[in-house]
Amino acid sequence: MLKTFIERPVLSTVISIIIVMLGVISITTLPIEEYPDIAPPTIKVTANYTGANAETVLESVIVPIEEQINGVEGMTYITSTASNNGTAEITVYFDQETDADIAAVNVQNRVARATPLLPSEVTQTGVVTQKQETSALMFISMYSENDNYDATFIQNYLKINVIPAMQRISGVGDVSVFSQQDYAMRVWLNPEKLASYNLIPSDITAALAEQNLEAAAGSLGENNGESFSYTLTYSGRFKDEAQYSDIVIKALGNGEFLRLKDVATIELDAQSYSSNAMSMGESSSFYGNFPN
């Protein structure tokens, strides 16, 4: 073979030119992507059962949802995790050729079947189903050298000012913050005081749900021939510690009432203390950008 090419240089030249031309044509037709889909489509289902431990979350949240999701079209395997802070995460992996949007819809339909089987505390906070890429574009840490700004302040600054802008960037599908330090009104119950008044935590929860709510107040003067009608408004959900402190738990008699501040300590602080981060010796908040 080599002798043939040596003795016939014209043939060798022609073959070389043909190979080069085929290479040029192939380059122009090959697909090129900045971020090719090398990971399989992934759908993530998250739920939160406040106050429950990992075993309770597993039995009352993850098992009912997994039973419904299992066998969804195109699924290859499924993983799940339950944590002691009440968080449940179920990740469903699909075949590479499966359309991620269609997979998300199919999983959402399966999750809807399990909703009636979940505790009311879970359905009230919601079960979220969304596409989730396993590979991140980047991980970012934000911190402040000013000691007045702790990790809780930084995370809420991120959610208000930074994350919405990040989510609008082309190619970014999701921005995840790796902590649960949103501002929340924390109610620390005193077990001894609860026992002295024959109360249990569910009594406090019921009082909070009854008195701290948003509702349509209605209007006056619509059907009696008045020239004007008046729309009723009220303050809605409580916004500060003093309002929560004055929530009435029950009547004690003689015109006296037991209020929330009598059996608990109320403060505005982080929603969860289960995780924290440090960067350059300062309290910080980490988040990751994931492609769509």
GUPA-5614 format. One record per residue (C-alpha): x, y, z; residue in three letters. Coordinates in steps of 0.05 Angstrom, whole numbers, padded with zeros to 5 digits, always signed. Example, Ala and Ser with C-alpha at 12.3 -4.5 7.8 and 13.67 -1.06 7.14 Angstrom:
REM residues 2
+00246-00090+00156ala +00273-00021+00143ser 
REM end
This chain:
REM residues 292
+00000+00000+00000met +00055+00049+00017leu +00093+00031-00046lys +00031+00048-00088thr +00027+00118-00058phe +00101+00129-00067ile +00100+00109-00140glu +00036+00149-00155arg +00044+00218-00124pro -00015+00247-00162val -00062+00194-00132leu -00035+00209-00063ser -00046+00284-00072thr -00118+00274-00097val -00135+00229-00038ile -00105+00279+00011ser -00146+00336-00019ile -00210+00294-00015ile -00196+00279+00059ile -00185+00353+00074val -00249+00373+00038met -00289+00321+00076leu -00260+00347+00141gly -00279+00419+00125val -00350+00398+00107ile -00356+00357+00171ser -00334+00415+00215ile -00388+00460+00188thr -00443+00409+00202thr -00421+00384+00271leu -00466+00409+00328pro -00431+00455+00377ile -00457+00473+00447glu -00427+00515+00501glu -00457+00471+00555tyr -00475+00403+00524pro -00524+00358+00561asp -00477+00305+00586ile -00517+00292+00650ala -00585+00257+00647pro -00649+00299+00657pro -00663+00305+00731thr -00728+00325+00767ile -00725+00345+00840lys -00784+00343+00888val -00777+00380+00954thr -00823+00385+01014ala -00817+00410+01086asn -00849+00380+01148tyr -00834+00431+01203thr -00813+00400+01269gly -00808+00329+01244ala -00746+00285+01249asn -00716+00246+01192ala -00754+00181+01208glu -00821+00217+01209thr -00805+00253+01144val -00786+00187+01112leu -00849+00150+01132glu -00901+00205+01123ser -00873+00245+01064val -00821+00208+01023ile -00853+00139+01022val -00922+00162+00996pro -00890+00206+00943ile -00841+00154+00920glu -00896+00102+00913glu -00932+00147+00864gln -00871+00171+00826ile -00840+00102+00817asn -00849+00077+00746gly -00861+00145+00713val -00846+00143+00639glu -00772+00146+00621gly -00747+00140+00693met -00682+00103+00705thr -00675+00108+00781tyr -00695+00150+00841ile -00660+00175+00904thr -00686+00209+00966ser -00660+00241+01030thr -00694+00261+01095ala -00663+00307+01146ser -00676+00322+01219asn -00697+00393+01202asn -00760+00367+01167gly -00735+00372+01095thr -00750+00318+01044ala -00715+00315+00976glu -00731+00265+00922ile -00689+00264+00858thr -00714+00227+00796val -00666+00210+00739tyr -00689+00198+00668phe -00660+00170+00603asp -00615+00218+00565gln -00664+00225+00507glu -00723+00243+00553thr -00748+00314+00547asp -00738+00348+00615ala -00800+00391+00609asp -00845+00331+00595ile -00811+00292+00651ala -00826+00349+00700ala -00900+00349+00680val -00904+00273+00689asn -00872+00276+00757val -00917+00334+00778gln -00978+00293+00759asn -00953+00234+00801arg -00938+00280+00860val -01010+00307+00856ala -01035+00236+00868arg -00996+00232+00933ala -01018+00300+00959thr -01080+00274+00995pro -01037+00224+01032leu -00989+00277+01061leu -00996+00311+01129pro -01032+00378+01127ser -00970+00414+01151glu -00934+00391+01088val -00989+00410+01039thr -00996+00479+01071gln -00923+00495+01056thr -00927+00462+00988gly -00891+00407+00950val -00845+00435+00896val -00828+00398+00832thr -00775+00428+00786gln -00721+00411+00736lys -00653+00405+00768gln -00585+00399+00734glu -00534+00359+00772thr -00476+00401+00747ser -00470+00474+00769ala -00445+00532+00728leu -00411+00563+00789met -00413+00568+00864phe -00409+00636+00897ile -00397+00659+00968ser -00421+00727+00993met -00397+00757+01059tyr -00390+00825+01092ser -00332+00853+01132glu -00382+00894+01171asn -00400+00856+01235asp -00469+00887+01235asn -00489+00843+01176tyr -00494+00770+01197asp -00507+00710+01153ala -00583+00718+01160thr -00580+00789+01135phe -00534+00769+01077ile -00579+00712+01054gln -00641+00756+01054asn -00603+00809+01016tyr -00585+00755+00965leu -00658+00733+00957lys -00683+00804+00948ile -00629+00836+00905asn -00581+00785+00875val -00618+00720+00861ile -00675+00751+00820pro -00623+00784+00775ala -00584+00719+00768met -00646+00680+00748gln -00659+00728+00691arg -00591+00713+00659ile -00597+00671+00596ser -00574+00600+00608gly -00587+00601+00684val -00643+00555+00703gly -00641+00557+00779asp -00603+00591+00835val -00600+00552+00900ser -00579+00579+00968val -00548+00525+01011phe -00580+00545+01078ser -00647+00561+01108gln -00631+00626+01142gln -00690+00667+01117asp -00719+00715+01166tyr -00774+00682+01207ala -00812+00696+01271met -00788+00643+01319arg -00831+00622+01377val -00792+00586+01432trp -00842+00549+01476leu -00829+00539+01551asn -00849+00467+01567pro -00859+00480+01641glu -00906+00539+01629lys -00945+00499+01577leu -00954+00443+01627ala -00977+00490+01682ser -01033+00515+01636tyr -01050+00445+01609asn -01028+00465+01539leu -00992+00427+01483ile -00955+00455+01422pro -01015+00442+01376ser -01056+00491+01418asp -01005+00545+01403ile -01005+00526+01329thr -01080+00530+01326ala -01080+00599+01359ala -01028+00624+01309leu -01067+00597+01250ala -01132+00628+01275glu -01108+00698+01292gln -01050+00708+01243asn -01081+00703+01174leu -01097+00740+01110glu -01171+00744+01090ala -01219+00785+01049ala -01253+00834+01097ala -01309+00851+01047gly -01345+00918+01038ser -01404+00960+01063leu -01460+00997+01028gly -01465+00958+00964glu -01538+00937+00965asn -01576+00989+01006asn -01578+01047+00957gly -01520+01085+00988glu -01482+01134+00944ser -01416+01104+00966phe -01391+01035+00984ser -01334+01024+01032tyr -01281+00970+01025thr -01259+00942+01092leu -01185+00934+01104thr -01144+00908+01162tyr -01072+00897+01178ser -01070+00824+01158gly -01014+00779+01181arg -00973+00802+01240phe -00906+00834+01224lys -00868+00846+01289asp -00854+00812+01355glu -00902+00855+01396ala -00962+00833+01353gln -00943+00760+01361tyr -00933+00768+01435ser -01004+00792+01445asp -01037+00732+01411ile -01090+00704+01458val -01082+00630+01474ile -01141+00621+01521lys -01184+00657+01572ala -01165+00649+01646leu -01228+00678+01676gly -01242+00744+01713asn -01227+00782+01649gly -01156+00755+01643glu -01125+00723+01582phe -01065+00679+01571leu -01023+00708+01516arg -00967+00678+01475leu -00913+00719+01511lys -00934+00685+01576asp -00912+00616+01553val -00860+00630+01499ala -00804+00675+01477thr -00814+00709+01409ile -00758+00735+01366glu -00744+00752+01293leu -00685+00709+01270asp -00663+00655+01221ala -00714+00603+01200gln -00664+00547+01214ser -00597+00539+01249tyr -00580+00472+01218ser -00525+00500+01173ser -00477+00558+01170asn -00418+00580+01127ala -00354+00619+01135met -00313+00654+01082ser -00248+00692+01095met -00263+00686+01169gly -00331+00721+01162glu -00402+00694+01165ser -00425+00683+01093ser -00479+00653+01049ser -00464+00604+00992phe -00506+00595+00930tyr -00499+00558+00864gly -00521+00574+00793asn -00549+00515+00754phe -00562+00513+00678pro -00631+00505+00649asn 
REM end
